[in-house]
Amino acid sequence: MANFVLNAAAREEAVQGKGSSRRLRLQSKVPAIIYGSGEPVAVTLELRELVKALENNAFFEEVVEIKVGDKTESVKIKALQRHPAKNTPMHADFVRA
């Protein structure tokens, strides 16, 4: 069993939306959201870290830890949007486990 830990940065509401997400992607970052029990949290993941984790099929089945600041969330991936031509991740949805 693989243990996946991703580092993330929280995004405030001013840095959400289509334009902000495009600017994040140009900086090799992936916008994501963590939802489930409690308040939803918008986060930003490093593209390189996410692509490395996606190479392993167990990432889609196991509980993943996402470190947001000093808080750690245990989540499972719910949805992943990829670029139609490049196949790079564009957005990820995680649900709390």
DRENDO-1510 file (C-alpha; in Angstrom, 1 decimal, always signed):
<recs>
REC; n; res; u; v; w
REC; 1; MET; +0.0; +0.0; +0.0 .
REC; 2; ALA; +1.3; +3.4; -0.9 .
REC; 3; ASN; +0.9; +6.4; +1.4 .
REC; 4; PHE; +0.2; +9.7; -0.5 .
REC; 5; VAL; +0.9; +13.1; +1.1 .
REC; 6; LEU; +0.3; +16.3; -1.0 .
REC; 7; ASN; +1.2; +19.8; +0.1 .
REC; 8; ALA; -1.3; +22.4; -0.6 .
REC; 9; ALA; -1.9; +26.1; -0.1 .
REC; 10; ALA; -5.4; +27.5; +0.8 .
REC; 11; ARG; -6.9; +30.0; -1.6 .
REC; 12; GLU; -9.1; +32.8; -0.4 .
REC; 13; GLU; -12.3; +33.8; -2.3 .
REC; 14; ALA; -10.5; +36.7; -4.2 .
REC; 15; VAL; -8.3; +34.1; -5.9 .
REC; 16; GLN; -11.0; +31.8; -7.2 .
REC; 17; GLY; -12.8; +31.8; -10.5 .
REC; 18; LYS; -11.9; +31.2; -14.2 .
REC; 19; GLY; -9.2; +33.9; -14.6 .
REC; 20; SER; -7.5; +33.1; -11.3 .
REC; 21; SER; -7.4; +29.4; -12.1 .
REC; 22; ARG; -5.9; +30.1; -15.5 .
REC; 23; ARG; -3.2; +32.2; -13.8 .
REC; 24; LEU; -2.5; +29.4; -11.3 .
REC; 25; ARG; -2.1; +26.9; -14.2 .
REC; 26; LEU; +0.4; +29.1; -15.9 .
REC; 27; GLN; +2.5; +28.9; -12.6 .
REC; 28; SER; +2.4; +25.1; -12.8 .
REC; 29; LYS; -0.3; +24.9; -10.0 .
REC; 30; VAL; -3.6; +23.0; -10.0 .
REC; 31; PRO; -6.7; +24.4; -8.4 .
REC; 32; ALA; -8.6; +21.9; -6.2 .
REC; 33; ILE; -11.4; +21.8; -3.7 .
REC; 34; ILE; -11.8; +19.7; -0.5 .
REC; 35; TYR; -15.4; +19.2; +0.5 .
REC; 36; GLY; -17.5; +16.8; +2.6 .
REC; 37; SER; -18.3; +17.2; +6.3 .
REC; 38; GLY; -17.6; +20.7; +7.3 .
REC; 39; GLU; -16.8; +23.8; +5.2 .
REC; 40; PRO; -15.4; +23.3; +1.7 .
REC; 41; VAL; -11.8; +24.5; +1.3 .
REC; 42; ALA; -10.3; +25.8; -2.0 .
REC; 43; VAL; -6.7; +24.8; -2.3 .
REC; 44; THR; -3.8; +24.9; -4.7 .
REC; 45; LEU; -1.6; +21.9; -5.5 .
REC; 46; GLU; +1.8; +21.7; -7.2 .
REC; 47; LEU; +1.3; +20.2; -10.7 .
REC; 48; ARG; +4.6; +18.2; -10.3 .
REC; 49; GLU; +3.5; +16.6; -7.1 .
REC; 50; LEU; +0.0; +15.7; -8.4 .
REC; 51; VAL; +1.3; +14.2; -11.6 .
REC; 52; LYS; +3.8; +12.1; -9.7 .
REC; 53; ALA; +0.9; +10.8; -7.4 .
REC; 54; LEU; -1.4; +10.1; -10.4 .
REC; 55; GLU; +1.2; +7.8; -11.9 .
REC; 56; ASN; +0.2; +5.2; -9.3 .
REC; 57; ASN; -3.2; +3.6; -9.7 .
REC; 58; ALA; -3.5; +3.2; -5.9 .
REC; 59; PHE; -3.9; +7.0; -5.7 .
REC; 60; PHE; -7.5; +6.7; -6.9 .
REC; 61; GLU; -8.4; +4.0; -4.3 .
REC; 62; GLU; -6.6; +5.0; -1.1 .
REC; 63; VAL; -7.0; +7.8; +1.4 .
REC; 64; VAL; -4.7; +10.7; +0.6 .
REC; 65; GLU; -3.4; +13.2; +3.1 .
REC; 66; ILE; -3.4; +16.8; +2.1 .
REC; 67; LYS; -1.4; +19.3; +4.2 .
REC; 68; VAL; -3.0; +22.7; +4.2 .
REC; 69; GLY; -0.8; +24.9; +6.3 .
REC; 70; ASP; -0.5; +23.2; +9.7 .
REC; 71; LYS; -3.7; +21.2; +9.2 .
REC; 72; THR; -3.9; +17.8; +7.6 .
REC; 73; GLU; -7.0; +16.6; +5.8 .
REC; 74; SER; -7.6; +12.9; +5.0 .
REC; 75; VAL; -9.4; +12.8; +1.6 .
REC; 76; LYS; -10.2; +10.6; -1.4 .
REC; 77; ILE; -10.1; +11.9; -4.9 .
REC; 78; LYS; -13.6; +12.3; -6.3 .
REC; 79; ALA; -13.1; +13.9; -9.7 .
REC; 80; LEU; -10.2; +15.0; -11.9 .
REC; 81; GLN; -10.5; +17.2; -14.9 .
REC; 82; ARG; -7.7; +16.9; -17.5 .
REC; 83; HIS; -6.7; +19.1; -20.4 .
REC; 84; PRO; -8.2; +17.6; -23.6 .
REC; 85; ALA; -5.0; +17.7; -25.6 .
REC; 86; LYS; -2.2; +17.7; -23.1 .
REC; 87; ASN; -3.8; +15.3; -20.6 .
REC; 88; THR; -2.4; +17.4; -17.7 .
REC; 89; PRO; -4.6; +17.8; -14.6 .
REC; 90; MET; -6.6; +21.1; -14.6 .
REC; 91; HIS; -8.7; +20.7; -11.5 .
REC; 92; ALA; -9.2; +18.1; -8.7 .
REC; 93; ASP; -12.1; +17.4; -6.4 .
REC; 94; PHE; -11.4; +15.7; -3.1 .
REC; 95; VAL; -14.0; +14.4; -0.5 .
REC; 96; ARG; -13.1; +14.1; +3.2 .
REC; 97; ALA; -12.8; +10.5; +4.2 .
</recs>
